[in-house]
Amino acid sequence: MQHLNYLIEHFGYMGIIIALIGGIIGLPIPDEVLLTYVGYTIFAGKLAYLTSLLCAFIGACCGITLSFIFGVKLGIPFLHKFGPKLHISESRIDQTRKLFNKLGPFLLIIGFFIPGVRHITAYLAGINQYSYKKFAIFAYTGAIIWCFTFITLGRVLGGSWVMVGTYLSRYSIYLIILCLFGFIIYYSYRRKRRTLKNASS
């Protein structure tokens, strides 16, 4: 809390950018807590909402792009050698690789909401020789959704930001799964309804 307060008080919008770049490439910075706190400072009238959102988006995009470049240029040996120094464990790397092989680019979007995974997905995209265009479409979409979600929550909930940031950083994966499940049910329903409509016409 003291570190977040110092960061925002002394560096303002630039502090948001720097912190998110560091957090996404693997430094031990609680990104969701930071974003939710930014939302709280907006609630308190110390920062502007759109400017904060833009700075958070820039920081997230810069951090995820740096990770992608490291993956392209340095490959998997870099991740195994320096991952532990960036608080990225071997087990987390293996788990994320399995997820990446199953979900592919989609993980670049939802990976932002999974602590420990967002730090690795961009490395894996680079290692797998994704084109920058393909990477950017998915990763930057995930970045804006992630930043918007936590900053807006912090702004709306005000003084409850600590509880929200902490719990969502732990359990956001379950929220994502629930949303995906709901989307699949809705999509299946619409598709079935469309099929029945075409058959009857």
N, C-alpha and C positions, 0 to 999 in steps of 0.2 A: 504493500500500500504506500509506504513512504517513498519507495523508488519510483512508483508510477506518478505520484504527486510531484516529486522533484522533476521528473522527465517532462511532464506537461507544463509545470510552472516555469521552468527555465528554458525549454526548447520549443514549446508550443507545437505548432503544426509540423515543423521539421522533426521534432522528437517522435511523432507518430510514425513518420516515414522511416527514420533510422531504426526504431525499435522493431518494426515489422519486417524490415529487410533482415535484421539480425535473427529475429525469432524464426523466420521461415527457413533460413539456410541452416538452422540447427542450434543457435545459441539458446541458453536456458531462460527464455523470456515467456511468461504466460500470456500468449497472444489474445485468447478470448477474454481474459480478465482485463487486459489492456484496452481492448476495443470497447468492452462494456463500461470501463471507467471513463473512456473518452465520451461515451454516451451520457454518462452521469455529469461530466463537466459541461456538456452542452445543456443538459437539464438545469444546471446551476448558473448558466448564462456566461460561462467563461470562454467557450469556444462556439463557433458557428457550425451548424449541422452540415450543410453542403460542403463547406471547405474541409471539415474534418473527414467526411466520407471520401472526398476526392483524395486527400492526403493518405488515408488508409489504403485506398485502392492502389495508389501509386506505390506505396511501400510494399504491399502484398505482391503486386505485379513485378516489381524490381527483384524482390527476394526469390520468387518462384522462377523468374527468368535466369537469375544467377545459378540457381540449382540445376536448371535445365542445361545451361552452358557447361557447367562442371561435368554433368553426365555425358554430354557430347564429346567434350575434349579429353576427359580423364577416365571415363568408363567405370566399370564395377570395382576395379582395384582401389580407386580413390574412396569409394563408399565404404569398402571393408576396412581400409587403413585408417581413414579419418572419421568414420561414422561414430565410433565410441567417444572420440574427443568432442564431437558435436552432440553428445547424448543420444546417439542413434545406435541402438543395440543390434547385434547380429540377428537375434530372434525377430526383432521388429522389421529388419530388412527382408528376411525370409518370408514373413507373414505378408508384407506389403507386395513382394514380388508375386506371390500366389494370387493375391487379390487383383493385382495389375494384369496378370495373365488372363483372369476370368472377366474382369470388368473393363479393361482397356482404358480408353480415353475418359470414360464416364467417371473413373476414379479421380481424375484430375479435378472434377467438379466437387464431388462429395468428400474427397480427401481432405479438403480444408476444414471440415467439421469433425475430423477424427484426429485427436492429438497423437503425435508420433508418426502419423501416416502422411500428412501434408508435407512433412519435411523430406519425404523420400520419393513421392510420386513423380516429381519433376526430374529428379536424378534418373529414375527408371525410364521416363519418356525420352530423355537424352541418350541414355545407354541403348535403348531400342531404336534409335535413329528416327524418331518422329520428326516430321517436318516442322519448322517453326510455326507455320500457319496453323497446322492441325493442333499443335500444342497450345498455341495462344488462344484459339477459339474456346477450347474447353477450360484451360487453366484460368484465363482472365474472367470467364463467365463465373467460375467458382469463386474467384476473388471478390467480385462485386457483390455476389449473393451473401458470402460470408461476412464481409465488412458491413454491409447494410443490416444484416440480421442482428449482429451483436451491438453495433452502435445504436441502432434504433431501440433495441431492448433496454439498453442502459439509459437512453433518453426518456423512454416511456415510463420505466419503473423507478427512476430517480434513486432514492435512498436505499432501495433494495438491490442495487447493482451488484454488490459483493456476492450475495447469495446466488443471484442469477448467473453471473459469470463463472462462479466456481462449479455449480451443478451442471450447467450446460456444457462446460468444457469436459466434464466427466461422462455425461450421459447423452451428448448430442448424437452419437452414432445410433442410439435407439430411436431418437426422434427422426433421423434420416430414414432408417429402416421402416418406421411406421408410415412416413410420408410416401415412400416408395411403394409400400404395400397398398396404401390407399389409391395411389395413382394407377397401379396395375389393375385393381378391382374396377376403378372407374373406366379405364381404357378398355378392359374386357367387356364391360357392360355396354359401352358405346359401340364397340365393334359388333357385338352380338345383335344389338338393336338395329344397326345399319344393315346387317346381313338379312335379318328377318324382313326389314322394310323392302330391300331389293328383291327378295324372294316373292313377296306378296304383290309387287307391282308388275 
